[in-house]
């Protein structure tokens, strides 16, 4: 029997007892807790959907800007909506109903505003069934004229590891991107400068005032001057000499002198140029009445070296010139950089370039090599040649040229990194198969229609 005096104590014990409250409190909190978790999950899904929508309309804006002058407003609008829809994930695509598109042909802009809704899952317990997402993108087109020099190592080592094969493929991919990006004729033009220790140019330049003849070389004659050899004083390489019309030797087996004349240079398999006198070997142009500033004609060390091609938008001819490239000879990056620069300026030796002062004109050089500098006109000392290359790059950049550099497996990484206009424009390629995607990336970066917001 409970005593009367114990009732207050029983009440106090009941008030202190919490054993059933935890379950009750958890039950009461479960619904809002699920709602909070559900909102977090659904907002994460909405954020991903917005990123996908943003990426899709950015892509559509760029593609539309490239086709803006080829399509009517109605055609462009339909294509934009199709592009966006095709690039959305299935759950967002099902909720996408179309974009608002504003095309301003005077300002050359395309503005796309897109919206979609994301169905919620767990957040429905709080009464939220959909989350809206939206984004805006604007692009401009036709703003830049582009001149690009492809300065490509054609030395003997490019025959290894499929480097030349991959280089040709990559170069043609770049040409295709440039061709497709051009909106008006000649808006984008490309030059090609194959190099080893020399560059080779058209013999049609034989009478130009910037050409210099009279270079000499020592040869060894034998058997009535029918069989002769020329030994390169720098590399020590010995090559057969077949043209005997200018030999001045009279004694078989003796070292004699061979002279480069205009007739010799312009006929046969010649057409090669060596470095200009220092310090003009690291600059472009000049006063060609001065002999030191003229370009010295020389015998081709390798007659299969492909010719330099001036700026052109003849995409078929450019591709055909790429096909003529053959890996032969040693490396002189300086002369490649200088002649690449020469194709991008108005003054001789090439005059196809537009003036640097023209509005919205951008000039680029892609400089690729797979080895160290080994020989120029003056020396076989790598560090001395590297210094000339660095100076050539510095001068070209100061002249308004944006330089991309590519090292293929071998070569002076520091030199090429410093030659590039900035660190992001230097590529270190360890597998020649990487050349194609890298050339495509550079081409897209150079030719890309700009997103303005």
BELQUI-V677705 format. One record per residue. N is the residue number from 0. RES is the residue in three letters. SS is DSSP state (~ for helix, > for strand, _ for the rest). PHI is phi in whole degrees, 0 to 359 (* if undefined). D_LAST is the distance of its C-alpha to the last C-alpha in Angstrom with 1 decimal. Layout:
BEGIN
n->N res->RES ss->SS phi->PHI d_last->D_LAST
n->N res->RES ss->SS phi->PHI d_last->D_LAST
END
This chain:
BEGIN
n->0 res->UNK ss->_ phi->* d_last->85.3
n->1 res->UNK ss->_ phi->285 d_last->82.5
n->2 res->UNK ss->_ phi->281 d_last->83.8
n->3 res->UNK ss->~ phi->299 d_last->82.8
n->4 res->UNK ss->~ phi->292 d_last->81.8
n->5 res->UNK ss->~ phi->270 d_last->79.2
n->6 res->UNK ss->~ phi->298 d_last->77.0
n->7 res->UNK ss->~ phi->300 d_last->74.9
n->8 res->UNK ss->~ phi->294 d_last->74.2
n->9 res->UNK ss->~ phi->297 d_last->73.2
n->10 res->UNK ss->~ phi->295 d_last->70.7
n->11 res->UNK ss->~ phi->296 d_last->69.2
n->12 res->UNK ss->~ phi->298 d_last->68.9
n->13 res->UNK ss->~ phi->297 d_last->67.1
n->14 res->UNK ss->~ phi->292 d_last->64.6
n->15 res->UNK ss->~ phi->279 d_last->63.9
n->16 res->UNK ss->_ phi->285 d_last->63.5
n->17 res->UNK ss->_ phi->247 d_last->59.7
n->18 res->UNK ss->_ phi->298 d_last->60.3
n->19 res->UNK ss->_ phi->263 d_last->58.9
n->20 res->UNK ss->~ phi->286 d_last->56.0
n->21 res->UNK ss->~ phi->301 d_last->53.6
n->22 res->UNK ss->~ phi->298 d_last->53.6
n->23 res->UNK ss->~ phi->295 d_last->53.3
n->24 res->UNK ss->~ phi->294 d_last->50.4
n->25 res->UNK ss->~ phi->298 d_last->48.5
n->26 res->UNK ss->~ phi->297 d_last->49.0
n->27 res->UNK ss->~ phi->291 d_last->47.7
n->28 res->UNK ss->~ phi->276 d_last->44.6
n->29 res->UNK ss->~ phi->300 d_last->43.8
n->30 res->UNK ss->~ phi->297 d_last->42.1
n->31 res->UNK ss->~ phi->294 d_last->39.5
n->32 res->UNK ss->~ phi->297 d_last->39.1
n->33 res->UNK ss->~ phi->298 d_last->38.3
n->34 res->UNK ss->~ phi->296 d_last->35.8
n->35 res->UNK ss->~ phi->297 d_last->34.0
n->36 res->UNK ss->~ phi->299 d_last->33.9
n->37 res->UNK ss->~ phi->297 d_last->32.8
n->38 res->UNK ss->~ phi->298 d_last->29.9
n->39 res->UNK ss->~ phi->299 d_last->28.8
n->40 res->UNK ss->~ phi->296 d_last->29.1
n->41 res->UNK ss->~ phi->290 d_last->27.3
n->42 res->UNK ss->~ phi->290 d_last->24.4
n->43 res->UNK ss->~ phi->296 d_last->24.1
n->44 res->UNK ss->~ phi->296 d_last->24.2
n->45 res->UNK ss->~ phi->294 d_last->21.5
n->46 res->UNK ss->~ phi->296 d_last->19.2
n->47 res->UNK ss->~ phi->296 d_last->19.9
n->48 res->UNK ss->~ phi->295 d_last->19.4
n->49 res->UNK ss->~ phi->293 d_last->15.9
n->50 res->UNK ss->~ phi->298 d_last->15.0
n->51 res->UNK ss->~ phi->295 d_last->16.7
n->52 res->UNK ss->~ phi->294 d_last->14.9
n->53 res->UNK ss->~ phi->297 d_last->11.4
n->54 res->UNK ss->~ phi->298 d_last->12.8
n->55 res->UNK ss->~ phi->294 d_last->14.4
n->56 res->UNK ss->~ phi->282 d_last->11.7
n->57 res->UNK ss->~ phi->298 d_last->9.5
n->58 res->UNK ss->~ phi->299 d_last->12.9
n->59 res->UNK ss->~ phi->295 d_last->13.7
n->60 res->UNK ss->~ phi->296 d_last->10.7
n->61 res->UNK ss->~ phi->293 d_last->11.9
n->62 res->UNK ss->~ phi->296 d_last->15.5
n->63 res->UNK ss->~ phi->294 d_last->15.2
n->64 res->UNK ss->~ phi->297 d_last->13.9
n->65 res->UNK ss->~ phi->290 d_last->16.9
n->66 res->UNK ss->~ phi->256 d_last->19.2
n->67 res->UNK ss->_ phi->301 d_last->18.1
n->68 res->UNK ss->_ phi->276 d_last->21.1
n->69 res->UNK ss->_ phi->258 d_last->23.5
n->70 res->UNK ss->_ phi->235 d_last->23.0
n->71 res->UNK ss->_ phi->284 d_last->23.4
n->72 res->UNK ss->~ phi->300 d_last->20.9
n->73 res->UNK ss->~ phi->295 d_last->23.1
n->74 res->UNK ss->~ phi->295 d_last->23.3
n->75 res->UNK ss->~ phi->295 d_last->19.6
n->76 res->UNK ss->~ phi->298 d_last->19.1
n->77 res->UNK ss->~ phi->297 d_last->21.9
n->78 res->UNK ss->~ phi->291 d_last->20.7
n->79 res->UNK ss->~ phi->298 d_last->17.2
n->80 res->UNK ss->~ phi->298 d_last->19.0
n->81 res->UNK ss->~ phi->293 d_last->21.5
n->82 res->UNK ss->~ phi->300 d_last->19.0
n->83 res->UNK ss->~ phi->297 d_last->17.4
n->84 res->UNK ss->~ phi->300 d_last->20.9
n->85 res->UNK ss->~ phi->293 d_last->22.3
n->86 res->UNK ss->_ phi->255 d_last->19.9
n->87 res->UNK ss->_ phi->262 d_last->20.4
n->88 res->UNK ss->_ phi->296 d_last->23.3
n->89 res->UNK ss->~ phi->304 d_last->26.4
n->90 res->UNK ss->~ phi->291 d_last->26.3
n->91 res->UNK ss->~ phi->277 d_last->22.7
n->92 res->UNK ss->~ phi->303 d_last->23.4
n->93 res->UNK ss->_ phi->293 d_last->26.4
n->94 res->UNK ss->_ phi->256 d_last->24.5
n->95 res->UNK ss->_ phi->277 d_last->21.7
n->96 res->UNK ss->_ phi->250 d_last->22.7
n->97 res->UNK ss->_ phi->131 d_last->20.0
n->98 res->UNK ss->> phi->250 d_last->16.5
n->99 res->UNK ss->> phi->268 d_last->15.7
n->100 res->UNK ss->> phi->237 d_last->14.5
n->101 res->UNK ss->> phi->243 d_last->14.0
n->102 res->UNK ss->> phi->250 d_last->14.8
n->103 res->UNK ss->> phi->247 d_last->15.1
n->104 res->UNK ss->_ phi->281 d_last->17.5
n->105 res->UNK ss->_ phi->284 d_last->18.1
n->106 res->UNK ss->_ phi->277 d_last->14.6
n->107 res->UNK ss->_ phi->58 d_last->14.1
n->108 res->UNK ss->> phi->232 d_last->10.9
n->109 res->UNK ss->> phi->230 d_last->10.8
n->110 res->UNK ss->> phi->247 d_last->9.1
n->111 res->UNK ss->> phi->240 d_last->10.5
n->112 res->UNK ss->> phi->243 d_last->11.6
n->113 res->UNK ss->> phi->234 d_last->14.1
n->114 res->UNK ss->> phi->223 d_last->16.8
n->115 res->UNK ss->> phi->205 d_last->19.8
n->116 res->UNK ss->> phi->237 d_last->22.7
n->117 res->UNK ss->> phi->249 d_last->24.4
n->118 res->UNK ss->> phi->297 d_last->28.2
n->119 res->UNK ss->_ phi->274 d_last->29.7
n->120 res->UNK ss->_ phi->240 d_last->32.8
n->121 res->UNK ss->~ phi->293 d_last->34.6
n->122 res->UNK ss->~ phi->292 d_last->32.7
n->123 res->UNK ss->~ phi->299 d_last->34.6
n->124 res->UNK ss->~ phi->296 d_last->37.6
n->125 res->UNK ss->~ phi->263 d_last->35.7
n->126 res->UNK ss->_ phi->92 d_last->35.1
n->127 res->UNK ss->_ phi->262 d_last->31.4
n->128 res->UNK ss->_ phi->259 d_last->31.2
n->129 res->UNK ss->> phi->214 d_last->27.4
n->130 res->UNK ss->> phi->240 d_last->24.1
n->131 res->UNK ss->> phi->281 d_last->21.1
n->132 res->UNK ss->> phi->229 d_last->17.7
n->133 res->UNK ss->> phi->203 d_last->14.4
n->134 res->UNK ss->> phi->200 d_last->10.7
n->135 res->UNK ss->> phi->226 d_last->7.9
n->136 res->UNK ss->> phi->217 d_last->5.8
n->137 res->UNK ss->> phi->223 d_last->5.5
n->138 res->UNK ss->> phi->232 d_last->7.5
n->139 res->UNK ss->> phi->238 d_last->10.0
n->140 res->UNK ss->_ phi->224 d_last->13.6
n->141 res->UNK ss->_ phi->68 d_last->16.8
n->142 res->UNK ss->_ phi->271 d_last->15.6
n->143 res->UNK ss->_ phi->243 d_last->17.8
n->144 res->UNK ss->> phi->259 d_last->21.5
n->145 res->UNK ss->> phi->239 d_last->22.6
n->146 res->UNK ss->> phi->237 d_last->26.0
n->147 res->UNK ss->> phi->229 d_last->26.9
n->148 res->UNK ss->> phi->257 d_last->30.3
n->149 res->UNK ss->> phi->265 d_last->31.5
n->150 res->UNK ss->> phi->256 d_last->34.2
n->151 res->UNK ss->> phi->238 d_last->36.1
n->152 res->UNK ss->> phi->298 d_last->39.1
n->153 res->UNK ss->_ phi->242 d_last->42.0
n->154 res->UNK ss->_ phi->283 d_last->44.6
n->155 res->UNK ss->~ phi->301 d_last->47.3
n->156 res->UNK ss->~ phi->292 d_last->45.6
n->157 res->UNK ss->~ phi->290 d_last->42.8
n->158 res->UNK ss->~ phi->283 d_last->45.4
n->159 res->UNK ss->~ phi->274 d_last->45.4
n->160 res->UNK ss->~ phi->55 d_last->43.4
n->161 res->UNK ss->~ phi->61 d_last->42.0
n->162 res->UNK ss->~ phi->294 d_last->39.7
n->163 res->UNK ss->~ phi->293 d_last->40.3
n->164 res->UNK ss->~ phi->300 d_last->40.0
n->165 res->UNK ss->~ phi->291 d_last->36.7
n->166 res->UNK ss->~ phi->297 d_last->35.5
n->167 res->UNK ss->~ phi->298 d_last->36.4
n->168 res->UNK ss->~ phi->299 d_last->34.5
n->169 res->UNK ss->~ phi->296 d_last->31.4
n->170 res->UNK ss->~ phi->296 d_last->31.6
n->171 res->UNK ss->~ phi->291 d_last->31.9
n->172 res->UNK ss->~ phi->298 d_last->29.0
n->173 res->UNK ss->~ phi->299 d_last->26.9
n->174 res->UNK ss->~ phi->300 d_last->28.4
n->175 res->UNK ss->~ phi->297 d_last->27.6
n->176 res->UNK ss->~ phi->297 d_last->23.9
n->177 res->UNK ss->~ phi->295 d_last->23.9
n->178 res->UNK ss->~ phi->300 d_last->26.0
n->179 res->UNK ss->~ phi->289 d_last->23.7
n->180 res->UNK ss->~ phi->280 d_last->20.6
n->181 res->UNK ss->_ phi->291 d_last->22.4
n->182 res->UNK ss->_ phi->264 d_last->21.8
n->183 res->UNK ss->_ phi->239 d_last->24.5
n->184 res->UNK ss->_ phi->302 d_last->27.8
n->185 res->UNK ss->_ phi->65 d_last->27.9
n->186 res->UNK ss->_ phi->295 d_last->24.2
n->187 res->UNK ss->> phi->236 d_last->24.6
n->188 res->UNK ss->> phi->228 d_last->28.0
n->189 res->UNK ss->> phi->231 d_last->29.6
n->190 res->UNK ss->> phi->246 d_last->32.8
n->191 res->UNK ss->> phi->232 d_last->35.0
n->192 res->UNK ss->> phi->234 d_last->37.2
n->193 res->UNK ss->> phi->286 d_last->39.6
n->194 res->UNK ss->> phi->214 d_last->41.5
n->195 res->UNK ss->_ phi->229 d_last->44.3
n->196 res->UNK ss->_ phi->273 d_last->46.5
n->197 res->UNK ss->_ phi->227 d_last->46.2
n->198 res->UNK ss->> phi->236 d_last->44.0
n->199 res->UNK ss->> phi->239 d_last->45.6
n->200 res->UNK ss->_ phi->233 d_last->44.9
n->201 res->UNK ss->_ phi->296 d_last->46.4
n->202 res->UNK ss->~ phi->290 d_last->50.0
n->203 res->UNK ss->~ phi->292 d_last->49.1
n->204 res->UNK ss->~ phi->277 d_last->48.2
n->205 res->UNK ss->_ phi->304 d_last->51.8
n->206 res->UNK ss->_ phi->263 d_last->52.6
n->207 res->UNK ss->_ phi->291 d_last->49.5
n->208 res->UNK ss->_ phi->290 d_last->50.3
n->209 res->UNK ss->_ phi->274 d_last->48.0
n->210 res->UNK ss->> phi->277 d_last->50.2
n->211 res->UNK ss->> phi->230 d_last->53.0
n->212 res->UNK ss->_ phi->247 d_last->56.1
n->213 res->UNK ss->_ phi->107 d_last->59.2
n->214 res->UNK ss->_ phi->299 d_last->57.9
n->215 res->UNK ss->> phi->235 d_last->60.8
n->216 res->UNK ss->> phi->212 d_last->61.4
n->217 res->UNK ss->> phi->271 d_last->64.5
n->218 res->UNK ss->> phi->227 d_last->66.0
n->219 res->UNK ss->> phi->244 d_last->69.0
n->220 res->UNK ss->> phi->256 d_last->71.2
n->221 res->UNK ss->> phi->207 d_last->73.9
n->222 res->UNK ss->_ phi->49 d_last->76.3
n->223 res->UNK ss->_ phi->66 d_last->76.3
n->224 res->UNK ss->_ phi->63 d_last->72.6
n->225 res->UNK ss->_ phi->269 d_last->71.6
n->226 res->UNK ss->> phi->234 d_last->70.0
n->227 res->UNK ss->> phi->227 d_last->67.8
n->228 res->UNK ss->> phi->228 d_last->65.3
n->229 res->UNK ss->> phi->245 d_last->62.6
n->230 res->UNK ss->> phi->254 d_last->61.7
n->231 res->UNK ss->_ phi->295 d_last->58.3
n->232 res->UNK ss->_ phi->290 d_last->59.2
n->233 res->UNK ss->_ phi->265 d_last->56.1
n->234 res->UNK ss->_ phi->274 d_last->55.6
n->235 res->UNK ss->_ phi->82 d_last->59.3
n->236 res->UNK ss->_ phi->292 d_last->58.4
n->237 res->UNK ss->> phi->245 d_last->61.1
n->238 res->UNK ss->> phi->232 d_last->60.4
n->239 res->UNK ss->> phi->288 d_last->62.9
n->240 res->UNK ss->> phi->249 d_last->63.1
n->241 res->UNK ss->_ phi->253 d_last->64.1
n->242 res->UNK ss->_ phi->272 d_last->64.0
n->243 res->UNK ss->_ phi->256 d_last->67.2
n->244 res->UNK ss->_ phi->289 d_last->67.2
n->245 res->UNK ss->_ phi->242 d_last->66.4
n->246 res->UNK ss->> phi->287 d_last->68.3
n->247 res->UNK ss->_ phi->252 d_last->70.7
n->248 res->UNK ss->_ phi->281 d_last->72.6
n->249 res->UNK ss->_ phi->237 d_last->76.3
n->250 res->UNK ss->_ phi->243 d_last->77.3
n->251 res->UNK ss->_ phi->300 d_last->76.4
n->252 res->UNK ss->_ phi->79 d_last->74.7
n->253 res->UNK ss->_ phi->260 d_last->73.7
n->254 res->UNK ss->> phi->283 d_last->70.3
n->255 res->UNK ss->> phi->229 d_last->69.5
n->256 res->UNK ss->> phi->245 d_last->66.7
n->257 res->UNK ss->> phi->246 d_last->64.4
n->258 res->UNK ss->> phi->245 d_last->62.4
n->259 res->UNK ss->_ phi->277 d_last->59.1
n->260 res->UNK ss->_ phi->251 d_last->59.6
n->261 res->UNK ss->~ phi->299 d_last->57.4
n->262 res->UNK ss->~ phi->296 d_last->59.5
n->263 res->UNK ss->~ phi->296 d_last->59.1
n->264 res->UNK ss->~ phi->296 d_last->55.3
n->265 res->UNK ss->~ phi->271 d_last->54.7
n->266 res->UNK ss->_ phi->238 d_last->56.9
n->267 res->UNK ss->_ phi->64 d_last->57.1
n->268 res->UNK ss->_ phi->251 d_last->54.4
n->269 res->UNK ss->_ phi->264 d_last->53.3
n->270 res->UNK ss->_ phi->100 d_last->50.3
n->271 res->UNK ss->> phi->266 d_last->49.2
n->272 res->UNK ss->> phi->233 d_last->48.0
n->273 res->UNK ss->_ phi->259 d_last->48.4
n->274 res->UNK ss->_ phi->302 d_last->46.8
n->275 res->UNK ss->_ phi->289 d_last->47.4
n->276 res->UNK ss->_ phi->303 d_last->49.6
n->277 res->UNK ss->_ phi->289 d_last->48.1
n->278 res->UNK ss->_ phi->263 d_last->45.9
n->279 res->UNK ss->~ phi->285 d_last->44.6
n->280 res->UNK ss->~ phi->289 d_last->44.0
n->281 res->UNK ss->~ phi->242 d_last->40.7
n->282 res->UNK ss->_ phi->230 d_last->39.5
n->283 res->UNK ss->_ phi->247 d_last->38.5
n->284 res->UNK ss->_ phi->73 d_last->40.6
n->285 res->UNK ss->_ phi->150 d_last->43.5
n->286 res->UNK ss->_ phi->264 d_last->46.6
n->287 res->UNK ss->_ phi->284 d_last->48.3
n->288 res->UNK ss->_ phi->290 d_last->51.7
n->289 res->UNK ss->_ phi->273 d_last->52.0
n->290 res->UNK ss->~ phi->302 d_last->53.2
n->291 res->UNK ss->~ phi->296 d_last->51.4
n->292 res->UNK ss->~ phi->265 d_last->48.0
n->293 res->UNK ss->_ phi->282 d_last->48.9
n->294 res->UNK ss->> phi->265 d_last->47.9
n->295 res->UNK ss->> phi->282 d_last->51.0
n->296 res->UNK ss->> phi->291 d_last->52.0
n->297 res->UNK ss->> phi->211 d_last->53.4
n->298 res->UNK ss->_ phi->295 d_last->54.9
n->299 res->UNK ss->_ phi->286 d_last->52.5
n->300 res->UNK ss->_ phi->295 d_last->53.1
n->301 res->UNK ss->_ phi->225 d_last->51.8
n->302 res->UNK ss->_ phi->287 d_last->52.1
n->303 res->UNK ss->_ phi->269 d_last->49.7
n->304 res->UNK ss->_ phi->300 d_last->46.7
n->305 res->UNK ss->_ phi->292 d_last->44.1
n->306 res->UNK ss->> phi->283 d_last->43.3
n->307 res->UNK ss->_ phi->293 d_last->40.2
n->308 res->UNK ss->> phi->240 d_last->38.2
n->309 res->UNK ss->> phi->293 d_last->36.4
n->310 res->UNK ss->> phi->308 d_last->32.9
n->311 res->UNK ss->> phi->204 d_last->32.8
n->312 res->UNK ss->_ phi->246 d_last->30.9
n->313 res->UNK ss->_ phi->277 d_last->34.0
n->314 res->UNK ss->~ phi->295 d_last->32.7
n->315 res->UNK ss->~ phi->292 d_last->36.1
n->316 res->UNK ss->~ phi->293 d_last->37.8
n->317 res->UNK ss->~ phi->297 d_last->35.3
n->318 res->UNK ss->~ phi->296 d_last->35.8
n->319 res->UNK ss->~ phi->295 d_last->39.6
n->320 res->UNK ss->~ phi->293 d_last->39.5
n->321 res->UNK ss->~ phi->303 d_last->37.9
n->322 res->UNK ss->~ phi->296 d_last->40.8
n->323 res->UNK ss->_ phi->278 d_last->43.3
n->324 res->UNK ss->_ phi->293 d_last->42.3
n->325 res->UNK ss->_ phi->226 d_last->45.2
n->326 res->UNK ss->_ phi->281 d_last->45.4
n->327 res->UNK ss->_ phi->212 d_last->48.2
n->328 res->UNK ss->_ phi->89 d_last->49.1
n->329 res->UNK ss->_ phi->263 d_last->47.9
n->330 res->UNK ss->_ phi->246 d_last->44.7
n->331 res->UNK ss->_ phi->219 d_last->43.7
n->332 res->UNK ss->~ phi->297 d_last->39.9
n->333 res->UNK ss->~ phi->304 d_last->40.2
n->334 res->UNK ss->~ phi->292 d_last->41.4
n->335 res->UNK ss->~ phi->296 d_last->38.6
n->336 res->UNK ss->~ phi->298 d_last->35.9
n->337 res->UNK ss->~ phi->294 d_last->37.7
n->338 res->UNK ss->~ phi->285 d_last->38.0
n->339 res->UNK ss->~ phi->298 d_last->34.5
n->340 res->UNK ss->~ phi->298 d_last->33.6
n->341 res->UNK ss->~ phi->299 d_last->36.2
n->342 res->UNK ss->~ phi->288 d_last->34.6
n->343 res->UNK ss->_ phi->259 d_last->31.4
n->344 res->UNK ss->_ phi->241 d_last->33.3
n->345 res->UNK ss->_ phi->283 d_last->35.1
n->346 res->UNK ss->_ phi->286 d_last->38.5
n->347 res->UNK ss->_ phi->304 d_last->41.1
n->348 res->UNK ss->_ phi->281 d_last->41.7
n->349 res->UNK ss->_ phi->248 d_last->38.8
n->350 res->UNK ss->_ phi->235 d_last->37.6
n->351 res->UNK ss->_ phi->281 d_last->35.0
n->352 res->UNK ss->_ phi->291 d_last->31.9
n->353 res->UNK ss->_ phi->274 d_last->30.0
n->354 res->UNK ss->_ phi->297 d_last->30.2
n->355 res->UNK ss->_ phi->297 d_last->27.8
n->356 res->UNK ss->_ phi->278 d_last->27.1
n->357 res->UNK ss->_ phi->295 d_last->25.6
n->358 res->UNK ss->_ phi->300 d_last->22.1
n->359 res->UNK ss->_ phi->60 d_last->19.3
n->360 res->UNK ss->> phi->259 d_last->21.9
n->361 res->UNK ss->> phi->239 d_last->21.5
n->362 res->UNK ss->> phi->241 d_last->24.6
n->363 res->UNK ss->> phi->228 d_last->25.0
n->364 res->UNK ss->> phi->225 d_last->28.1
n->365 res->UNK ss->> phi->252 d_last->28.7
n->366 res->UNK ss->> phi->250 d_last->31.9
n->367 res->UNK ss->> phi->240 d_last->33.8
n->368 res->UNK ss->> phi->212 d_last->37.2
n->369 res->UNK ss->_ phi->238 d_last->39.4
n->370 res->UNK ss->_ phi->198 d_last->41.9
n->371 res->UNK ss->_ phi->283 d_last->43.2
n->372 res->UNK ss->_ phi->299 d_last->44.2
n->373 res->UNK ss->_ phi->238 d_last->47.9
n->374 res->UNK ss->_ phi->195 d_last->49.1
n->375 res->UNK ss->_ phi->231 d_last->48.4
n->376 res->UNK ss->_ phi->294 d_last->50.9
n->377 res->UNK ss->_ phi->256 d_last->52.1
n->378 res->UNK ss->_ phi->201 d_last->52.2
n->379 res->UNK ss->_ phi->248 d_last->51.9
n->380 res->UNK ss->_ phi->275 d_last->50.7
n->381 res->UNK ss->~ phi->299 d_last->47.3
n->382 res->UNK ss->~ phi->297 d_last->46.4
n->383 res->UNK ss->~ phi->291 d_last->47.2
n->384 res->UNK ss->~ phi->290 d_last->45.2
n->385 res->UNK ss->~ phi->303 d_last->42.2
n->386 res->UNK ss->~ phi->297 d_last->42.3
n->387 res->UNK ss->~ phi->292 d_last->42.2
n->388 res->UNK ss->~ phi->297 d_last->39.2
n->389 res->UNK ss->~ phi->299 d_last->37.3
n->390 res->UNK ss->~ phi->294 d_last->38.1
n->391 res->UNK ss->~ phi->298 d_last->37.1
n->392 res->UNK ss->~ phi->296 d_last->33.6
n->393 res->UNK ss->~ phi->300 d_last->33.3
n->394 res->UNK ss->~ phi->293 d_last->34.3
n->395 res->UNK ss->~ phi->295 d_last->32.0
n->396 res->UNK ss->~ phi->295 d_last->29.0
n->397 res->UNK ss->~ phi->296 d_last->30.2
n->398 res->UNK ss->_ phi->277 d_last->30.4
n->399 res->UNK ss->_ phi->96 d_last->26.7
n->400 res->UNK ss->_ phi->265 d_last->26.8
n->401 res->UNK ss->> phi->272 d_last->24.3
n->402 res->UNK ss->> phi->248 d_last->26.7
n->403 res->UNK ss->> phi->258 d_last->26.3
n->404 res->UNK ss->> phi->237 d_last->29.6
n->405 res->UNK ss->> phi->227 d_last->31.1
n->406 res->UNK ss->> phi->257 d_last->34.4
n->407 res->UNK ss->> phi->256 d_last->36.2
n->408 res->UNK ss->_ phi->71 d_last->38.6
n->409 res->UNK ss->_ phi->236 d_last->40.5
n->410 res->UNK ss->_ phi->126 d_last->40.0
n->411 res->UNK ss->_ phi->279 d_last->39.3
n->412 res->UNK ss->~ phi->298 d_last->36.1
n->413 res->UNK ss->~ phi->297 d_last->36.0
n->414 res->UNK ss->~ phi->300 d_last->36.4
n->415 res->UNK ss->~ phi->291 d_last->33.7
n->416 res->UNK ss->~ phi->297 d_last->31.2
n->417 res->UNK ss->~ phi->287 d_last->32.0
n->418 res->UNK ss->~ phi->289 d_last->31.7
n->419 res->UNK ss->_ phi->294 d_last->28.1
n->420 res->UNK ss->_ phi->294 d_last->25.4
n->421 res->UNK ss->_ phi->203 d_last->24.3
n->422 res->UNK ss->~ phi->300 d_last->25.4
n->423 res->UNK ss->~ phi->289 d_last->22.5
n->424 res->UNK ss->~ phi->259 d_last->23.9
n->425 res->UNK ss->> phi->252 d_last->27.4
n->426 res->UNK ss->> phi->236 d_last->28.5
n->427 res->UNK ss->> phi->252 d_last->31.9
n->428 res->UNK ss->> phi->261 d_last->33.2
n->429 res->UNK ss->_ phi->259 d_last->36.2
n->430 res->UNK ss->_ phi->220 d_last->36.6
n->431 res->UNK ss->~ phi->302 d_last->36.4
n->432 res->UNK ss->~ phi->295 d_last->35.0
n->433 res->UNK ss->~ phi->284 d_last->31.7
n->434 res->UNK ss->~ phi->298 d_last->31.3
n->435 res->UNK ss->~ phi->298 d_last->29.9
n->436 res->UNK ss->~ phi->297 d_last->26.9
n->437 res->UNK ss->~ phi->291 d_last->26.2
n->438 res->UNK ss->~ phi->298 d_last->26.5
n->439 res->UNK ss->~ phi->296 d_last->24.1
n->440 res->UNK ss->~ phi->297 d_last->21.5
n->441 res->UNK ss->~ phi->295 d_last->21.9
n->442 res->UNK ss->~ phi->299 d_last->21.9
n->443 res->UNK ss->~ phi->294 d_last->18.6
n->444 res->UNK ss->~ phi->294 d_last->17.0
n->445 res->UNK ss->~ phi->291 d_last->18.6
n->446 res->UNK ss->~ phi->266 d_last->18.0
n->447 res->UNK ss->_ phi->302 d_last->14.6
n->448 res->UNK ss->_ phi->290 d_last->12.4
n->449 res->UNK ss->_ phi->276 d_last->9.1
n->450 res->UNK ss->> phi->276 d_last->5.8
n->451 res->UNK ss->_ phi->262 d_last->3.8
n->452 res->UNK ss->_ phi->196 d_last->0.0
END
